[in-house]
Structure formats: C-alpha cells, structure tokens
C-alpha cells in the first residue's frame, strides 16, 4: 500500500477513535468540575509549545495506580524525566519495575509530542541506581502521526469489552507500533489462551488480596469521589473503573465489603472473556534501561490501539506475584524470563478520564 494511502487510513482511524471516545464519555453523568479539569488537561498541544506544554502532554502517559511517579527537569532544549521516590508503590512494585515502565511511557509520549511540533527528540536512558530518561530536542520538520493524535484520547479502560475480534490488519499495526529493541511482544487471541491467562490473573489476584499490605497500599490510591480526585489529581478514581462515584467517607466504609477476592475474580473473568486478546511484553534483560524500553513499546502499542478505536487495560497480576510470574513465564515458553506487562485489548465505550497533577507540581 502506498505510504500516502496508509497515512490517510491512520488519520481517519484517529478521528474515528475521537468520536467513539466522546460518545462513550457522554454516557456518564456530568461530573461538573471534574469533567472540566479532565478536558482542560487534554486540550490540544500549542502550535509552538514551550517545554511546560510538552510536559503536560507527557504526564498523560499511563503509569501504575496513576501515582505519576516522575519529576521533569527542564533545561534549554532538554527535558530529563526522573523518578519521584515519594510516589513509589513498594508493595506491588518493590524493585521499581513498574516505575521504570512509567518513565518510559512518559518519555515516549513527550518524544511523539515534540516531533509533532518540529522538535525531534534524541531519547537516551541513563541507567544505574536511579534511572532517568533524557530527551534532547532538536529542530526539524513537524511529523504528526496517529499516535500523537491519540495521546489525549488514550486511557486504561477498565470495563468489559464487546467480545468482538480485532482484525488481523489492525493487530499487525499494533504489533508494528510496539517494535522496540530489547522487547518482545506476544499476542494471544484464541479463547483457550485467554482462559489460561485468566487462571494466572486469578492466582495473582488471590495472592494479592490475601496480603493486607497490598490491600492497604491499593486502598491508599483509590479516590472514591470527584471532589477527592480533584483535590489530589492522582490515584484511581472509582468512576474511571466503572464503579459508582461516592462521597469519600462512604466509599472508604464500603471498600471492605465490596473489594473481596471473589468479587475481583468474577470481575476479571468477565473482563478477560469479553476482550479480543491479550498482549504480553517481555524485555530481554531485567534492568532499568530495558524496563524503560518496555514502557516505550507499550505506549506506542496503546496509542496505535487508541487510534484504531481499540481500548487497552492492564491485568498485571501474573507478573506482580513472583511465584505466579515464574509459572506464567513457563507457560509462555520462556522459563527463566521475566514477563513485564500483561495488557488486554478490545472495543468498548470510553470511561471518564483520569486526572494528572499540574505541570508545576511535577517539575524538579
């Protein structure tokens, strides 16, 4: 297919995704100030953005528990993304694996946004005890892409999907977008494979739900009401997961009764069985630089999916519990490897968008 025709197809897909997202959001009751802030965060990037506006777009990247575990250091024509240790999740992520992936997602997002405005980025990862992502911004022709257009539309859509398969051509585009040195991607669309992965999800979920420290950590990042979500501009707002928005105190009281091992297992069963497929990302090595690369790969995968009107959401229990992860690696045919991310995908209406902290709050 000629490149020009392919580009037209991508752009049409991006516009279609925007329409689907708007329609899905309209199904939710108006949440007043919350909705206004979510829309403000996702306003179009300026034609000639300064570094602060590029950082705003970068913060829209996916990150674990929406903790936003990053600082951005700005210099002339340079942005360095550093970990924010105060926003670690040491129970679910004791070795900062998910944190490094979040840095990679943010770096890839900023690079795509900068390229779309004629500032191509040379992205480098500084490994070591505390990893960082460094982007030196140059000058060149603007290269907008469907992935860039999808940045403000992408979300982790934690709902049941429509159960319909994704066309092979679309799967190929998603797989191509995810190509990254040092990272492997496996796609599973057969029902038997999804059932097998569901077993690992439930095994990991059972182990986590039996761990009081995990439950306490997760609970600390849940925002039950829009007022609380607005005040913190972080965490997992219950409405973004398809749950009722409640006054914060009532939500805290209801948490213990609603958040049970059995209910969570049933929820994940419905979600995986309604998905079109599951993507598993595995780095060649277990170090900070490769985990950052997984984040870059996943973000391009998720943005290409968004451009095609396809939703994504993490189901990382099989890689978060070490004993389950070892068994899962053997099932994948990679004994001894460390699978990094498990992501389901399919079509569904959009959910309410999550919030991000102001740019001033994330500057180093």
C-alpha positions as CSV (number, residue, x, y, z in Angstrom):
1,X,0.0,0.0,0.0
2,X,1.5,3.4,-0.9
3,X,2.6,5.5,2.1
4,X,0.2,8.3,1.4
5,X,-2.8,5.9,1.4
6,X,-1.6,4.3,4.6
7,X,-1.3,7.8,6.3
8,X,-4.9,8.7,5.2
9,X,-6.1,5.5,6.7
10,X,-4.3,6.2,10.0
11,X,-5.7,9.7,10.2
12,X,-9.2,8.5,9.6
13,X,-8.8,5.9,12.3
14,X,-7.7,8.6,14.7
15,X,-10.7,10.7,14.0
16,X,-13.0,7.7,14.4
17,X,-11.4,7.0,17.8
18,X,-12.0,10.5,18.9
19,X,-15.7,10.3,18.0
20,X,-16.1,6.9,19.8
21,X,-14.4,8.3,22.9
22,X,-16.6,11.4,23.0
23,X,-19.7,9.3,22.7
24,X,-18.6,6.9,25.4
25,X,-17.9,9.7,27.8
26,X,-21.3,11.3,27.2
27,X,-22.9,8.2,28.6
28,X,-21.7,9.1,32.1
29,X,-23.4,11.7,34.3
30,X,-21.8,15.1,34.1
31,X,-19.3,15.5,36.9
32,X,-19.0,19.2,36.6
33,X,-15.6,20.5,37.8
34,X,-14.0,17.0,37.4
35,X,-15.0,16.7,33.8
36,X,-13.9,20.3,33.1
37,X,-10.5,19.6,34.6
38,X,-10.1,16.3,32.6
39,X,-11.0,18.2,29.4
40,X,-8.6,21.0,30.2
41,X,-5.7,18.6,30.7
42,X,-6.4,17.1,27.3
43,X,-6.6,20.4,25.4
44,X,-4.7,20.4,22.1
45,X,-1.0,21.0,22.2
46,X,0.0,24.5,21.2
47,X,1.3,25.0,17.6
48,X,4.6,26.2,19.1
49,X,4.6,24.6,22.6
50,X,7.1,25.6,25.3
51,X,8.6,22.9,27.4
52,X,5.9,23.2,30.0
53,X,3.2,22.3,27.4
54,X,5.3,19.3,26.2
55,X,5.5,18.2,29.9
56,X,1.7,18.5,30.2
57,X,1.3,16.1,27.3
58,X,3.9,13.7,28.7
59,X,2.0,13.5,32.0
60,X,-0.9,12.0,30.1
61,X,1.1,8.8,29.8
62,X,0.0,5.6,31.6
63,X,1.5,4.9,35.0
64,X,0.9,2.4,37.8
65,X,-2.0,3.3,40.1
66,X,-1.9,6.8,38.5
67,X,0.7,7.7,41.1
68,X,2.6,9.8,38.4
69,X,6.0,8.8,39.8
70,X,8.0,11.3,37.9
71,X,9.8,14.7,38.1
72,X,10.7,16.7,34.9
73,X,13.9,18.7,34.9
74,X,13.8,21.4,32.2
75,X,16.9,23.0,30.6
76,X,17.2,24.8,27.3
77,X,16.1,22.3,24.6
78,X,16.3,19.4,27.0
79,X,13.9,17.5,29.3
80,X,15.1,14.9,31.8
81,X,12.5,12.6,33.4
82,X,13.5,11.4,36.9
83,X,11.8,9.1,39.3
84,X,9.9,10.6,42.2
85,X,10.6,8.2,45.1
86,X,7.8,9.7,47.2
87,X,5.3,8.1,44.8
88,X,6.7,4.6,44.8
89,X,4.4,1.6,45.4
90,X,6.8,-0.6,47.3
91,X,4.4,-3.5,48.0
92,X,3.2,-4.1,44.4
93,X,6.4,-2.8,42.9
94,X,9.3,-3.4,45.3
95,X,12.1,-3.2,42.7
96,X,10.6,-0.1,40.8
97,X,9.9,-2.2,37.7
98,X,6.5,-0.5,37.1
99,X,8.0,2.9,37.9
100,X,10.7,2.5,35.2
101,X,8.0,1.4,32.7
102,X,6.0,4.6,33.6
103,X,9.1,6.7,32.9
104,X,9.4,5.0,29.5
105,X,5.8,5.7,28.7
106,X,6.2,9.4,29.6
107,X,9.4,9.7,27.6
108,X,7.9,8.2,24.5
109,X,4.8,10.4,24.9
110,X,7.0,13.6,25.1
111,X,9.1,12.5,22.1
112,X,5.9,12.0,20.0
113,X,4.5,15.3,21.0
114,X,7.8,17.1,20.4
115,X,8.2,15.5,16.9
116,X,4.7,16.6,16.0
117,X,5.8,20.2,16.6
118,X,9.1,20.1,14.8
119,X,11.3,19.3,17.8
120,X,12.6,15.7,17.2
121,X,14.0,14.2,20.4
122,X,17.1,12.1,20.9
123,X,15.9,9.9,23.8
124,X,18.5,8.3,26.0
125,X,18.2,6.3,29.1
126,X,20.6,6.8,32.0
127,X,20.7,3.5,33.9
128,X,22.1,3.0,37.4
129,X,20.8,3.1,40.9
130,X,18.3,5.8,39.9
131,X,17.3,5.7,36.2
132,X,16.4,8.7,34.2
133,X,15.1,9.4,30.7
134,X,16.9,12.3,28.9
135,X,15.4,14.0,25.8
136,X,17.5,16.4,23.8
137,X,15.2,18.4,21.5
138,X,16.4,19.4,18.0
139,X,14.8,21.2,15.1
140,X,13.2,19.6,12.0
141,X,10.0,19.1,10.1
142,X,6.9,18.5,12.1
143,X,5.9,14.9,11.9
144,X,2.4,14.5,13.3
145,X,1.1,10.9,13.4
146,X,-2.0,9.0,14.5
147,X,0.0,8.0,17.7
148,X,0.4,11.7,18.5
149,X,-3.3,12.4,17.9
150,X,-4.2,9.6,20.2
151,X,-2.3,10.9,23.2
152,X,-5.2,12.8,24.8
153,X,-7.7,10.0,23.9
154,X,-5.8,7.1,25.4
155,X,-7.0,5.7,28.7
156,X,-6.8,2.4,30.6
157,X,-10.4,1.3,30.1
158,X,-11.2,-1.0,33.0
159,X,-14.6,-2.3,31.8
160,X,-16.0,-5.3,29.9
161,X,-15.3,-5.1,26.2
162,X,-17.7,-6.1,23.3
163,X,-16.2,-9.5,22.8
164,X,-15.6,-9.0,19.1
165,X,-12.2,-9.9,17.5
166,X,-9.8,-7.3,16.2
167,X,-9.0,-7.6,12.5
168,X,-5.6,-9.1,11.6
169,X,-4.6,-5.9,9.8
170,X,-5.2,-3.9,13.0
171,X,-3.3,-6.4,15.1
172,X,-0.4,-6.1,12.7
173,X,-0.4,-2.3,13.0
174,X,-0.4,-2.5,16.8
175,X,2.4,-5.1,16.8
176,X,4.4,-2.9,14.4
177,X,4.0,0.2,16.5
178,X,5.3,-1.7,19.6
179,X,8.6,-2.8,18.0
180,X,11.4,-1.9,20.3
181,X,15.0,-3.2,20.6
182,X,15.3,-5.4,23.6
183,X,11.5,-6.0,24.0
184,X,9.4,-8.9,22.8
185,X,5.6,-8.8,22.3
186,X,3.3,-11.9,22.2
187,X,-0.4,-11.5,21.2
188,X,-3.0,-14.1,22.4
189,X,-6.4,-14.1,20.8
190,X,-7.5,-17.7,21.0
191,X,-10.2,-18.3,23.7
192,X,-8.2,-21.2,25.2
193,X,-5.2,-18.9,25.6
194,X,-7.3,-16.2,27.2
195,X,-8.7,-18.7,29.7
196,X,-5.2,-19.9,30.5
197,X,-4.0,-16.4,31.2
198,X,-7.2,-15.8,33.3
199,X,-6.1,-18.6,35.5
200,X,-2.8,-16.7,36.2
201,X,-4.6,-13.4,36.7
202,X,-6.9,-15.0,39.3
203,X,-4.0,-16.8,41.0
204,X,-2.1,-13.5,41.3
205,X,-5.3,-11.7,42.4
206,X,-5.9,-14.3,45.2
207,X,-2.3,-13.9,46.4
208,X,-2.5,-10.1,46.4
209,X,-5.9,-10.0,48.1
210,X,-4.6,-12.2,50.8
211,X,-1.8,-9.7,51.5
212,X,-3.0,-7.0,53.9
213,X,-0.1,-4.7,52.9
214,X,-1.1,-4.9,49.2
215,X,-4.7,-4.1,50.1
216,X,-3.7,-1.2,52.3
217,X,-1.4,0.3,49.6
218,X,-4.0,0.0,46.9
219,X,-6.7,1.5,49.0
220,X,-4.5,4.5,49.7
221,X,-4.5,5.3,46.0
222,X,-8.3,4.9,45.4
223,X,-10.3,8.1,45.1
224,X,-14.0,7.4,45.7
225,X,-15.5,10.8,45.0
226,X,-14.8,13.5,42.3
227,X,-14.0,16.1,45.0
228,X,-11.2,14.0,46.4
229,X,-10.0,13.1,42.9
230,X,-9.9,16.8,42.0
231,X,-8.0,17.7,45.2
232,X,-5.3,15.1,44.7
233,X,-5.3,15.0,40.8
234,X,-3.9,11.5,41.1
235,X,-4.8,7.9,42.0
236,X,-7.6,5.6,40.8
237,X,-10.9,7.5,40.7
238,X,-13.7,4.9,41.1
239,X,-15.8,6.3,38.2
240,X,-12.8,5.7,35.9
241,X,-13.1,2.0,36.6
242,X,-16.9,1.8,36.1
243,X,-17.7,2.0,39.8
244,X,-20.1,4.5,41.4
245,X,-18.7,7.8,42.5
246,X,-19.3,8.1,46.2
247,X,-18.6,10.5,49.0
248,X,-15.1,9.7,50.2
249,X,-16.1,8.6,53.7
250,X,-18.9,6.4,52.3
251,X,-16.5,4.9,49.8
252,X,-14.0,4.1,52.5
253,X,-16.7,2.4,54.5
254,X,-17.9,0.3,51.6
255,X,-14.5,-0.7,50.4
256,X,-14.1,-3.7,52.7
257,X,-17.5,-5.1,51.8
258,X,-17.1,-4.6,48.0
259,X,-13.4,-5.2,47.4
260,X,-13.3,-9.0,48.0
261,X,-11.2,-11.8,46.4
262,X,-14.3,-13.4,45.0
263,X,-15.8,-10.2,43.5
264,X,-12.4,-9.3,42.0
265,X,-12.0,-12.8,40.4
266,X,-15.5,-12.5,38.9
267,X,-14.8,-9.1,37.6
268,X,-11.5,-10.2,35.9
269,X,-13.2,-13.2,34.4
270,X,-15.8,-11.0,32.7
271,X,-13.2,-8.6,31.5
272,X,-10.8,-11.1,30.0
273,X,-13.6,-13.2,28.4
274,X,-15.0,-10.1,26.8
275,X,-11.6,-9.0,25.5
276,X,-10.4,-9.5,21.9
277,X,-7.0,-10.5,23.0
278,X,-4.1,-10.2,25.5
279,X,-0.7,-8.7,24.9
280,X,2.4,-9.8,26.9
281,X,5.5,-7.6,26.9
282,X,8.8,-9.2,27.9
283,X,12.2,-7.4,28.0
284,X,15.4,-9.3,27.0
285,X,17.0,-8.3,30.3
286,X,15.9,-7.4,33.8
287,X,17.4,-3.9,34.3
288,X,16.2,-0.3,34.4
289,X,17.0,0.5,30.8
290,X,15.1,-2.5,29.5
291,X,12.1,-1.7,31.7
292,X,12.0,1.8,30.4
293,X,12.1,0.3,26.9
294,X,9.1,-1.8,27.7
295,X,7.3,1.4,28.6
296,X,8.2,3.0,25.3
297,X,7.0,-0.1,23.5
298,X,3.7,-0.4,25.4
299,X,2.9,3.3,25.0
300,X,3.2,3.1,21.2
301,X,1.1,-0.1,21.2
302,X,-1.6,1.6,23.3
303,X,-1.6,4.7,21.2
304,X,-1.9,2.8,18.0
305,X,-4.8,0.8,19.5
306,X,-6.5,4.0,20.5
307,X,-6.1,5.4,17.0
308,X,-8.0,2.3,15.8
309,X,-10.7,2.7,18.4
310,X,-9.4,-0.2,20.5
311,X,-9.2,0.1,24.2
312,X,-6.5,-1.3,26.5
313,X,-6.1,-2.1,30.2
314,X,-3.5,-3.8,32.4
315,X,-4.1,-7.1,34.1
316,X,-0.6,-7.4,35.6
317,X,-1.3,-9.8,38.4
318,X,0.6,-12.7,36.6
319,X,3.8,-10.5,36.6
320,X,3.5,-8.9,40.0
321,X,3.5,-12.0,42.2
322,X,6.9,-13.7,41.9
323,X,5.7,-17.3,42.2
324,X,2.9,-16.8,39.7
325,X,5.3,-15.0,37.4
326,X,7.6,-18.0,37.3
327,X,4.8,-20.3,36.3
328,X,3.5,-17.8,33.8
329,X,6.9,-17.5,32.1
330,X,7.0,-21.3,31.7
331,X,3.5,-21.2,30.2
332,X,4.8,-18.5,27.7
333,X,7.6,-20.9,26.7
334,X,10.2,-18.6,28.3
335,X,11.3,-20.3,31.5
336,X,13.7,-18.0,33.5
337,X,12.5,-14.9,31.7
338,X,10.6,-12.1,33.5
339,X,7.4,-11.1,31.7
340,X,6.8,-7.4,32.2
341,X,3.3,-6.4,31.3
342,X,0.0,-8.1,30.6
343,X,-2.5,-6.0,28.7
344,X,-6.0,-6.9,27.4
345,X,-7.5,-5.1,24.4
346,X,-10.8,-4.8,22.7
347,X,-13.6,-2.4,21.8
348,X,-15.8,-0.6,24.4
349,X,-17.1,2.9,25.1
350,X,-14.7,5.3,26.8
351,X,-14.8,5.7,30.6
352,X,-14.3,9.0,32.4
353,X,-10.7,10.2,32.0
354,X,-8.3,10.2,34.9
355,X,-6.6,13.4,36.1
356,X,-3.0,14.5,36.3
357,X,-1.2,16.9,38.6
358,X,-0.4,20.4,37.4
359,X,2.9,20.8,35.5
360,X,4.3,23.0,38.3
361,X,3.8,20.1,40.7
362,X,6.0,17.6,38.6
363,X,8.9,19.9,37.9
364,X,12.2,19.0,39.6
